[in-house]
Amino acid sequence: MDRVQLTYMLFDRLRAEHEADWFDQVFVEPVDFETIVGRRSTVVFGADGSGKTALRMALQARIVQTKQPWQHLVVNWQPALPVTQPAMSQAVQTWLTQLLDVCALALLRHIGTWPERFTAAPAWVQETVVWFVNSYLRGDASLHLSRLEELCKPEGVTILRELTTRPPRPVLYADVPETRVITELVNALQRMEVAGVWVLIDGLEPWVDADAGQLTQMLKAFLATLTLFEEPGFVLKLMLPTAIEPAVVTSGGIVRRRLDVYRLEWTPARLTQLLERRLALVWGHTQWTLADLCTAPDLLPWLNSYGGRLPRGWLELVRPLVETYLARGAQQPLTQADWLELQRRHPPRLWLNELTQQVFLGHGEVPDMQPGIYKILCYLYAQRPRLCTRSELFYKAYRGLAYEPQASDDPAWESPRDWSSVIDTLLWRLRKTIEPDPKHPVYIISKRGQGVRLEHVW
């Protein structure tokens, strides 16, 4: 892979699941990683772009010790919401069914990789495994096996074929509670030199966008299934979006301390290390620093302000510098002048969350948005990229009228001499609040005689 393509993968695509080939070279442990990887079930809340998937991959790498016995069975699970909205007890039952299905598939993969552990196990363990797989694996078993053949040993594939076609014996009674099934599974695994089951839950952001309310209700009900978290050999690590944190933290499992709660946080030092590891990989060095890329003294404070303390935020902001450095032949660091020019050409995108009344530049929140300038910004944001006249900003944005009075006989009319300075002051305060350099604005752009518009907006 050439440097251009590698730069795209490391600074533009930003999908941890596609970085397996070099993940161990670029991953930096977040704060509290050693605690998160402990043996208690844990809920980790993180914003979009905070590295939840990377954390899940790192947890899996730490948990799995492929050349040693007594490793854990790692189960990656992305829960799916029901198509309809059943009663909450039925919805939780749906999730438990999904969970046992992915556990059965992970168990097949483990046996196919370590067939000797299955064949050396007592007869009751083998029968338990046969019963569990045949009872809870959904879908076409032969199709599952065809996918596993590339990953498993030949003798393992033979065992899997026999295992999935052998008539199961009734190890447990019909309609047994799933929590009892999990206990039986853990007991059988431990006789196969598997310490327990670790379920890594990730990828719920699409469901937040689709139906955050239903997702939150299901998570609360699921986490309240307390007995699920009382089996010491069964651990869940949930990577959840910050948007649903306020509701989820009130679930019974969390309130009763059956699960620990952490927030995925990053310090500037660790984010700098994350950037430098990726830069080193692009140019094939064992070490690399931001100063090797750009000598601008305010680069790091700028990243800290607009990157939102998020890996994705910092990587997106650095990408134009990396591309420019690469295009120039990677000979000398970019200078302060280069940096200022890039900053003007590629400013952090502005976006506004009208629901929460938050304003962001890049991934960093803009503080101290006073009501007057916030109304002007909201109006410009809604009208983007159209030019808005100063009269329009005064009457529709600032005063909140539905129209612009055109004549002095209108009760709402005011002379431009009276309101012109008001708009001047509001625009000046708005620029002072959001512009990196208010004297040379890049967001609030005025066109003499035409009006004002908002640029570089998501």
C-alpha positions in Angstrom: 0.0 0.0 0.0 1.5 3.4 -1.0 1.6 6.4 1.2 -1.3 8.2 -0.4 -3.6 5.2 0.1 -2.3 4.6 3.6 -2.9 8.3 4.5 -6.5 7.9 3.3 -7.0 4.9 5.5 -5.3 6.4 8.6 -6.6 10.0 8.4 -9.7 10.0 6.2 -11.7 6.8 6.4 -11.4 6.5 10.1 -13.0 3.1 10.6 -11.3 1.0 13.2 -12.8 -2.2 11.9 -10.9 -1.7 8.7 -7.5 -1.1 10.4 -6.9 -4.7 11.6 -3.6 -5.0 9.6 -2.0 -2.2 11.6 -4.3 -1.7 14.6 -1.6 -2.8 17.1 0.8 -0.1 15.7 -1.6 2.8 16.0 -3.8 2.1 19.0 -3.3 4.2 22.1 -5.0 3.1 25.3 -7.6 5.6 26.6 -7.8 6.7 30.2 -8.9 3.9 32.6 -8.2 1.2 30.0 -6.8 -1.2 32.5 -9.9 -0.8 34.7 -12.3 -1.2 31.7 -10.6 -4.5 30.8 -11.3 -5.9 34.2 -13.6 -8.9 34.8 -16.7 -7.0 35.8 -19.4 -6.2 33.3 -19.0 -2.6 32.1 -20.9 0.0 30.2 -18.6 2.5 28.4 -20.2 5.7 27.1 -18.5 7.6 24.3 -19.4 10.2 21.7 -19.4 9.5 18.0 -15.8 9.4 17.0 -14.4 8.8 20.5 -13.0 5.4 19.6 -15.6 2.9 21.0 -15.0 0.4 18.2 -11.2 0.7 18.6 -11.7 0.1 22.3 -13.8 -3.0 21.6 -11.1 -4.3 19.3 -8.4 -3.6 21.9 -10.4 -5.4 24.6 -10.8 -8.4 22.3 -7.0 -8.4 21.6 -6.3 -8.3 25.3 -8.8 -11.0 26.3 -7.9 -13.5 23.6 -4.6 -15.2 24.3 -4.7 -17.6 21.3 -1.7 -19.7 22.1 -2.6 -20.4 25.7 -5.4 -22.4 27.4 -7.9 -20.8 29.7 -8.6 -18.0 27.3 -12.1 -16.5 27.1 -14.7 -17.1 24.4 -15.1 -13.7 22.8 -18.5 -12.9 21.4 -19.0 -9.7 19.3 -22.6 -8.7 19.2 -24.4 -5.8 17.5 -28.0 -6.0 18.9 -30.8 -5.4 16.4 -34.1 -3.7 17.3 -37.3 -5.7 16.6 -39.1 -4.6 13.4 -42.3 -4.0 15.4 -42.5 -2.7 19.0 -43.5 -5.6 21.1 -44.0 -5.6 24.9 -40.7 -4.9 26.6 -40.5 -8.4 28.1 -40.8 -9.8 24.6 -38.2 -7.3 23.3 -35.7 -8.4 25.9 -36.5 -12.0 25.0 -35.6 -11.2 21.4 -32.2 -9.8 22.5 -31.5 -12.8 24.7 -32.2 -15.0 21.7 -29.9 -12.9 19.6 -27.2 -13.2 22.3 -27.4 -16.9 22.5 -27.2 -17.2 18.7 -23.9 -15.2 18.5 -22.6 -17.2 21.5 -23.3 -20.4 19.6 -21.5 -19.2 16.5 -18.5 -18.1 18.5 -18.4 -21.5 20.2 -18.3 -23.2 16.8 -15.4 -21.0 15.8 -13.6 -21.8 19.0 -14.1 -25.6 18.6 -13.0 -25.4 14.9 -9.8 -23.7 16.1 -9.2 -25.8 19.1 -10.8 -29.2 18.2 -8.6 -31.1 20.7 -10.2 -29.3 23.6 -13.6 -30.5 22.5 -12.6 -34.1 21.9 -10.7 -34.3 25.2 -13.8 -33.0 27.2 -16.0 -35.4 29.1 -19.1 -36.8 27.4 -21.5 -34.5 29.3 -19.6 -31.5 28.0 -19.8 -32.6 24.4 -23.5 -33.4 24.7 -24.1 -30.0 26.3 -22.3 -28.3 23.4 -24.3 -30.2 20.8 -27.5 -29.4 22.6 -26.6 -25.7 23.0 -25.5 -25.2 19.3 -28.5 -27.1 17.9 -30.9 -25.3 20.2 -29.7 -21.7 19.8 -27.8 -21.3 16.5 -30.1 -19.6 14.1 -29.9 -19.7 10.3 -28.5 -22.4 8.1 -25.9 -24.4 9.9 -24.2 -25.6 6.7 -23.8 -21.9 5.6 -22.2 -21.1 8.9 -19.8 -24.0 8.5 -18.8 -23.0 5.0 -17.8 -19.6 6.3 -15.8 -21.1 9.2 -13.9 -23.5 7.0 -11.4 -20.8 6.0 -10.7 -20.1 9.7 -10.6 -23.5 11.2 -8.3 -26.5 11.1 -9.4 -29.4 8.9 -10.0 -31.7 11.8 -12.0 -28.9 13.4 -14.2 -28.6 10.4 -14.9 -32.4 10.5 -15.9 -32.1 14.2 -18.2 -29.1 13.5 -20.0 -31.0 10.7 -20.6 -34.0 13.0 -21.6 -31.7 15.9 -24.2 -29.7 13.9 -25.8 -32.8 12.5 -25.8 -35.0 15.6 -29.3 -35.3 17.2 -29.1 -33.3 20.5 -30.0 -34.9 23.8 -32.3 -33.0 26.1 -29.6 -31.5 28.4 -32.1 -29.1 30.0 -35.9 -29.0 30.0 -37.9 -27.0 27.4 -38.4 -23.3 27.9 -35.5 -23.2 30.4 -34.6 -19.5 31.4 -31.7 -18.1 29.3 -29.8 -17.3 32.5 -29.8 -21.0 33.4 -28.6 -21.8 29.8 -25.7 -19.4 30.2 -24.7 -21.0 33.5 -24.7 -24.4 31.9 -22.7 -23.1 28.9 -20.1 -21.5 31.2 -19.7 -24.8 33.1 -19.2 -26.7 29.9 -16.7 -24.2 28.6 -14.6 -24.3 31.7 -14.2 -28.1 31.3 -12.8 -27.2 27.8 -10.2 -24.9 29.3 -12.2 -21.8 28.5 -12.4 -19.4 31.4 -15.7 -17.9 30.4 -17.6 -15.8 27.9 -16.9 -12.1 27.2 -19.7 -10.4 25.1 -18.5 -7.2 23.4 -21.5 -5.0 22.4 -20.9 -2.3 19.8 -22.3 -0.5 16.8 -25.6 0.9 18.2 -25.3 4.4 16.7 -27.6 3.6 13.7 -30.3 2.5 16.2 -29.9 5.8 18.1 -30.7 7.7 14.8 -33.6 5.3 13.9 -35.4 5.1 17.3 -33.5 6.3 20.3 -36.5 5.9 22.5 -37.0 2.3 21.8 -33.3 1.5 22.1 -33.1 3.2 25.4 -36.1 1.3 26.8 -34.7 -2.0 25.6 -31.3 -1.3 27.1 -32.8 -0.4 30.4 -34.9 -3.5 30.5 -32.0 -5.7 29.3 -29.6 -4.3 31.9 -32.2 -4.8 34.6 -32.0 -8.6 34.0 -29.8 -8.8 37.1 -29.3 -12.5 37.1 -27.7 -12.3 33.7 -24.8 -10.4 35.3 -24.4 -12.6 38.4 -22.7 -15.5 36.6 -19.0 -14.8 37.2 -17.9 -16.4 34.0 -20.2 -14.3 31.8 -19.0 -10.7 31.2 -20.5 -8.0 29.1 -18.7 -4.9 27.8 -21.1 -2.5 26.2 -19.9 0.4 24.1 -22.9 2.9 24.1 -23.4 6.3 22.5 -23.2 9.3 24.9 -26.6 10.5 23.6 -28.5 7.8 25.5 -26.4 7.9 28.7 -28.8 10.0 30.8 -31.6 7.5 30.4 -29.5 4.3 30.5 -27.6 5.1 33.7 -30.9 4.8 35.6 -31.3 1.1 34.7 -31.6 -1.4 37.5 -28.3 -3.2 36.7 -26.3 0.0 36.9 -28.1 1.4 40.0 -27.5 -1.8 41.8 -23.8 -1.8 40.8 -24.1 -5.0 38.8 -22.2 -3.1 36.0 -19.5 -0.5 36.2 -19.9 2.7 34.2 -17.1 4.6 32.4 -16.9 7.5 30.0 -14.5 7.2 27.2 -12.2 10.2 27.7 -8.9 11.3 26.1 -6.2 13.7 27.3 -4.3 15.9 24.8 -1.1 13.9 25.5 -2.8 10.6 24.5 -4.4 12.2 21.4 -1.0 13.6 20.4 0.5 10.1 20.8 -2.3 8.7 18.7 -1.6 11.2 15.9 2.1 10.6 16.0 1.8 6.8 15.8 -0.2 7.2 12.6 2.2 9.7 11.2 5.1 7.3 11.9 3.3 4.5 10.1 2.6 6.6 7.0 6.3 7.5 6.6 7.8 4.2 7.9 9.5 5.7 11.0 9.7 4.2 14.4 9.0 7.6 15.9 7.4 10.8 14.6 6.3 14.0 16.2 3.9 16.8 15.3 6.8 19.1 15.0 8.1 16.9 12.2 4.9 17.7 10.4 4.4 21.4 11.2 6.4 23.8 13.3 3.4 26.2 14.0 3.5 26.8 17.8 -0.3 27.1 18.0 -1.1 23.8 16.3 -1.6 21.8 19.4 -3.8 24.4 21.2 -5.8 24.6 18.0 -6.3 20.8 17.9 -7.3 20.8 21.6 -9.9 23.6 21.0 -11.5 22.2 17.8 -10.9 18.5 18.0 -13.3 18.0 20.9 -10.9 15.7 22.7 -11.9 13.0 20.3 -9.6 10.9 18.1 -11.8 11.4 15.0 -11.8 15.2 15.6 -8.0 15.4 15.8 -7.5 13.1 12.8 -9.9 15.1 10.7 -8.2 18.4 11.5 -4.7 17.1 10.8 -5.6 15.5 7.5 -5.1 18.7 5.3 -1.7 19.1 6.9 -0.7 15.5 6.1 -1.9 15.8 2.5 -0.1 19.0 1.9 3.1 17.7 3.5 2.9 14.5 1.4 2.2 16.5 -1.8 5.4 18.6 -1.2 7.5 15.5 -1.1 7.8 15.1 2.7 11.1 17.0 2.9 10.6 19.8 5.4 8.0 20.5 8.1 5.2 22.9 7.2 5.9 26.5 8.4 3.8 28.9 10.4 2.8 30.6 7.1 1.8 27.3 5.6 -0.3 26.5 8.7 -2.1 29.9 8.6 -3.0 29.4 4.9 -4.3 25.8 5.5 -6.2 27.1 8.5 -8.0 29.6 6.3 -8.6 27.1 3.5 -9.7 24.2 5.7 -11.3 25.7 8.8 -13.2 23.3 11.2 -16.8 22.9 10.0 -19.5 24.7 11.9 -22.6 22.8 12.9 -25.5 23.6 15.2 -27.6 21.2 17.3 -30.9 23.2 17.5 -32.4 20.5 19.8 -29.7 21.1 22.5 -28.9 24.6 21.4 -25.2 23.7 21.1 -22.8 25.1 18.6 -19.7 23.2 17.4 -16.7 24.1 15.4 -15.2 20.9 14.3 -15.8 18.6 17.3 -15.3 21.4 19.9 -18.3 23.1 21.5 -18.4 26.9 21.3 -19.0 28.3 24.8 -20.8 31.4 25.9 -23.3 31.8 23.1 -25.4 34.8 24.2 -29.1 34.8 23.2 -28.8 37.7 20.7 -25.9 36.3 18.7 -27.4 32.7 18.9 -30.6 33.9 17.2 -28.6 35.5 14.4 -26.5 32.3 14.0 -29.5 30.1 14.0 -31.1 32.1 11.2 -28.0 32.2 9.1 -27.6 28.4 9.6 -31.2 27.7 8.5 -30.8 29.9 5.4 -27.4 28.7 4.4 -25.8 29.2 1.9 -28.1 32.1 0.9 -27.1 35.7 1.5 -29.4 37.3 4.2 -30.0 41.0 4.1 -29.2 43.1 7.2 -32.9 44.1 7.4 -33.9 40.4 7.3 -31.4 39.6 10.1 -32.9 42.4 12.2 -36.6 41.7 11.7 -36.7 37.9 11.2 -33.7 36.7 13.2 -33.3 39.2 16.0 -36.9 40.3 16.5 -38.4 37.0 15.4 -41.0 38.5 13.0 -42.4 36.5 10.2 -42.0 39.3 7.7 -39.9 42.5 7.0 -41.9 45.7 7.3 -41.5 47.8 4.1 -42.9 51.1 5.1 -43.0 53.5 8.0 -46.8 53.1 8.4 -46.3 49.5 9.5 -46.4 49.3 13.3 -43.4 46.9 13.3 -41.3 49.2 11.1 -38.1 50.8 12.5 -35.8 53.2 10.8 -32.5 51.6 9.5 -30.7 54.4 11.3 -32.0 52.9 14.6 -31.3 49.3 14.0 -28.2 49.3 11.8 -25.8 49.6 14.8 -27.7 46.8 16.5 -26.9 44.4 13.7 -23.3 45.6 13.4 -22.8 44.9 17.1 -24.4 41.5 16.9 -22.3 40.4 13.9 -19.2 41.7 15.6 -19.9 39.7 18.8 -20.8 36.7 16.7 -17.5 36.8 14.8 -15.6 37.4 18.1 -17.2 34.3 19.5 -16.7 31.8 16.6 -14.1 33.2 14.3 -10.4 32.2 14.9 -9.5 35.6 13.6 -12.4 38.0 13.7 -10.6 40.5 11.4 -10.3 37.9 8.7 -13.6 35.9 9.0 -14.1 32.5 7.4 -17.6 31.7 8.7 -19.6 35.0 8.8 -19.0 36.5 5.4 -20.4 39.9 4.4 -20.9 41.0 0.8 -21.1 44.8 0.5 -24.6 45.9 -0.5 -25.9 42.3 -0.7 -25.9 40.8 2.8 -24.4 38.2 5.1 -24.1 34.4 4.7 -22.7 31.5 6.7 -19.9 29.4 5.1 -18.0 26.2 6.0 -21.1 24.6 7.6 -22.1 21.0 7.8 
